[in-house]
Amino acid sequence: MSATLIWTIVVLAGLGLVLSLVLYLVAKKFKVEEDPRIDEVEKVMPGANCGGCGFAGCRAFADAAVKASNPDQNFCPVGGNEVMKKVAAILGFEMAEKLPRVAVVRCNGNCEARPVTNIYGGVRSCRVKAALYSGDTLCSFGCLGCGDCVEACAFGAITMDAATGLPVVDESKCTSCGACVKACPKNIIELRNKGPRSMRVYVSCLNKDKGAVARKACLSACIGCGKCTKVCSHDAITLENNLAYIDFSKCKLCKKCVAECPTGAIHAVNFPVLPPKPSPVAKPAEKEQTNE
């Protein structure tokens, strides 16, 4: 072995040792101490990493929860109140329970109510479809039917109904993570309070066109007539841009608006089916009493 080769090996080895020492000193000097509670919080998280909490995964949520000055501003929709109780116990504060929510599809334009006027032959994606044109029907506000929401749901809570062409939410699987809300380019999916015994009332339409135009596009559209606002005694319904909206925090589930809506745009979900009222029975005519 030549002397040149030996010196080359020695120099490289020495340089490696020096650089290793420099890296060690730099790492030690700039080492960031991490709060051990972050690991504890992450362990109790569901591990879905769905981003429904607004952070890029459970680890990021745990870090934010530990550093937050106000613990109420962070909430894990997948774990819900049970997980947040554990997080609160680790961090030493009390967490107020939040009402459970569920994804609601605010489009009632099935194939019969909203007939197809043109055929789309492009990529099977709602986002791509929305970027190209308004949709297959005269309604430019409704569901595009490609199922981006189905793909976005990590919990198998959404399926496409072949008969109606609309997404259907399985509330027993829905975690209200909001992934479907973000995936829909038409914003037809909304997170609403699940309601007592899962009962809720909402306007299943987003069409903001004037009544005649909306009605022509979809037989089930909200036509902005305002009848629902007049019968609501709880100030829960507002009418803006030809579209009614029900505030679920004010709604008392009386269903007067459901009965009043002329197009069936207002839906009442999971209410018990009451037996029909018996028709009044006519009393037999009393015979006139005669004195014999």
Disulfide bonds with the S-S distance in Angstrom:
none
